[in-house]
């Protein structure tokens, strides 16, 4: 048995049998809220209950995978069938089901053969594989693949057992975070990782582990997942499950795909405040600011958004499957824009839309019902794409971190100014053994040229890989402009722009614009002007900057945000709820 029961727990569990038979929803039911404090997860007999003994690296979702897991349910078989069709071209598909014969019959009747399909026959409670499924980490960055399982934040014993069944099906070791002080409750939809030790979650991770300090949570994630920088953001007012995959997705090591609502709508203000907090306080693994791509959060069929009880429609809830990206779709008038944004951001990918109107009202879509299994033999290539340049005389330097457990035999840089005419090649050389950095150079180009390029590497074992993973159909690109555009500087006073979200109940962004560098103070005051809190005191840089205040512990009411500098004062009103 994977789960231990108390007598009270059994009584509640029996009362819930009819609900389980109908497939449990993404949110926690009223019965489960009563069960959760009594629920204790035990471990599979074959699992390991201590952290990996060697340093590990958590795999990013855009890396090569060896399998994709889904849980079959007849109520969503149309969506699941389309996932299988898209995924089996790219990788092995593991279908968790209670009756494989009925699934085989359904797939066969729809013209789908069983190539690249494996059935894991095991009962489960829900379709939400992302949340209870296993995670992938690599020993020493690229060596052995381990599966990691934390405590599911729902009292669902059958779902909890799935990672051990996947471990059995793949022959991979399973590490389970179940014994104190490493017992961590978490959920997969509330976790995004960049592949280099940075992870993102909402503060749900703190709320659901109230017996631990934030520092203790961070230490567990570092020991088990290799996460050495754990960025947490306030939960959103209208996202009932508080999973960040409903509005945020990492497209690569430095690019954030962020859901965007019309101004002032639903979770839009808090999403924006959280984003600005991240951009103002953290850089990518390359030490440079994150790039942001906005994608619409569309209304439901009735034109309503979540703040008016509309469905939480989202395009960020999508899944990478090697060279394919499956994306939830809802209505052509909105889908067209979203798919165009993703295809432009991810050249060469097969971007496949799957209608999710039948599942989104359960607060989840494609990312929520899929889970990756990493490849057993990763060849890792990480590169920060070159930016547009005015340089027409000096070769363009291309650096990449390239790693494989057997070492790298060769690395090659492919480049072109017209991909229809093919690519030219130049060798890359190992320039920093300590960081596994390889360097190559693209010859200088004339002004007005577009340059397309990708990286190919071969390991000593013979394993080969390209990055982008879609190359040569996919590539990185930059423009050689040959001149510098002079933009006339906008003239404005020192002032506070609109504070958001407003009303506020957590992290709040305070944009300050300054025409010149200025000394002063930014503070929060009551309606009589009496200072409540100093937000910043010092030099305000020319051009402006975002400042932040957390109002979670401030009494509800009306307040003033006041900027004092030597040139005058600026005031904005803030409501705290």
ABEGO torsion letter per residue (X at the ends): XABBBBAAAAAAAAAAAAAAAAEBBABBBAAAAAAAAABBBBBBAABBABBBABBBBBBBAABBBABBBBBBBAAAAAAAAAAAAAAAAABBBBBBBABAAAAAAAAAAAGBBABGBBBBBBBBABABAAAABBBBBBBGGABBBBBBBBBBABBBAAAAAAAAAAAAAAGBBBBBBABOAABBBBBAAABBBAGAGBBBBBAAAAAABAABBAAAAAAAAAAAAGBABBBBBBBBAABAAGBAAAABBBABAABBBBBBBBBGBEAAAAAAAAAAAAAAABBBAAGBBBBBBBBBBBBBAAGBBAAAGBBBBBAABBBBBEABBBBBBABAAAAAAAAAAAAAABBGBBBBBBBAAAAAAAGBBAAAABBBBBBABBBBBBBBBBBBBABAABBBBBBBBBBBAAEBABBBBBBBABAAAEBBBBBBBBABAAAGBBBBBBBBBBBGBBBBBBBBBBBAAGBBBBOBAAOAABBBBBBBAGBBBBBBBBBBBBBBBBBOBOBBABBBBBBBBBABBBBEBBBBBBAAGBBABBABBEBBBBGEBBBBBBAAABBBEBBBBBBBBAAEBBBBBBBBX
